[in-house]
Amino acid sequence: MARRLASSDLYLHSAAAEGFPISVLDAAASGLPVVVRDIDAFAGLPLTKAIDVSQAADHVEQILSVPAARSASLASAAKLLDAMSTGQQADALTELYQHVTRKR
């Protein structure tokens, strides 16, 4: 997979129903712009999302031909990596535990 990602210009995740796929994180970590379907698995995440094939094609075309669109998609992928980092996830879990224990 690493070889495929290294030789790619963009990662398009087209699955319609799935839990959060690790391949999206792999693509972001490989420095690729990422386009995903607008499904529940990606709700609230800073990714370029498409509601249908036409919009996905438009996003892909923009990212591959417009430097500002590519930069924006790369920035979104970097934000995703930051949000999914070990430190951020540990902080979120700690905050959840603190919230729950304050309620008791």
N, C-alpha and C positions, 0 to 999 in steps of 0.2 A: 504494500500500500504506500509506503514511504516513497518508493521509486515513482509510482504513478502520480502521487501528489507533487513531487519535485518537478515532474515534467508537465505540469498543468498550469493553466493561466487563471483558472477559476474553479470553484467547487459548487456544483448545483446539487442540492439534496432534494429529490423529487418525491420521496415517499409521502403518502397521504395519511397514513395512520401508523404511528410508531411512538415509542417512548423516546426520550432524548438520545439521539445517536452519537456515540463517541466519535464517529467519523467526521462530524462537524467540528469538534474540538481539534481533531488531527489536522484537518484542512486549515483551520485558523492558526494553529501552531506552526504549520508549514509556510505561513505568510501568504496565504491565498485569500482573495476576496471570496465571500460565501453568500450564496443565494439559497434560500430555503422556501418550502411551501408554508403558507400561513396556517399552521396547524397548532393545536393546543400545546404540543411539546415545546414550541418556541415562543409561547405567549410571554410577553413582558421582557423578552431578551432583545438586545440591540443587534439585530441581524436584518439584512435586506430580505424582505418577505414578498412572496408572490401569491396572489389568490387564484391564479389560473395559468395555463400554459402561455397565453399571450403576454401576460405581465411578466412571467419568468423570462421569456425571450427578450422583452424590452429591457429588463434589468441586466441581463447578460450582455446584450448589445451595448448598453450605456457603459457598463463597467469595463468592457474590453475596448471601447473607443473613446471614452471621455475621461481624461486623467482625474478630474475632480470627483467623478462617480467612483472610479477605482479607489481613490484615496478615502472617500467616505465609507466604502464597503470594508476596506482594510482597517479603518479606525473602529468600525463596528465589531469586526472580528477580534481586534485587540481588546476591546471592552468586554467582550464575551469571555475571552481567556482570563482577564483580570477577575471577572465576577465568579468564574469557576475555579479559581486558584485555591490551593489548599488553605491558605491564610484567610481568604474571604469566606470560604465554606465553614471553617472553624469558627470565625467570628459570628456568622449567621446562626450556627448551631448554639453557640454560647448565648447569644441574644434570645433565642427561642427558649432555652432552658431558664434563663433569668425571668423571662416573661411568665412562663408557666409557674415557676416557684413563687413569684410575687403574688400570683392569684390565689395561692393556698393560704 
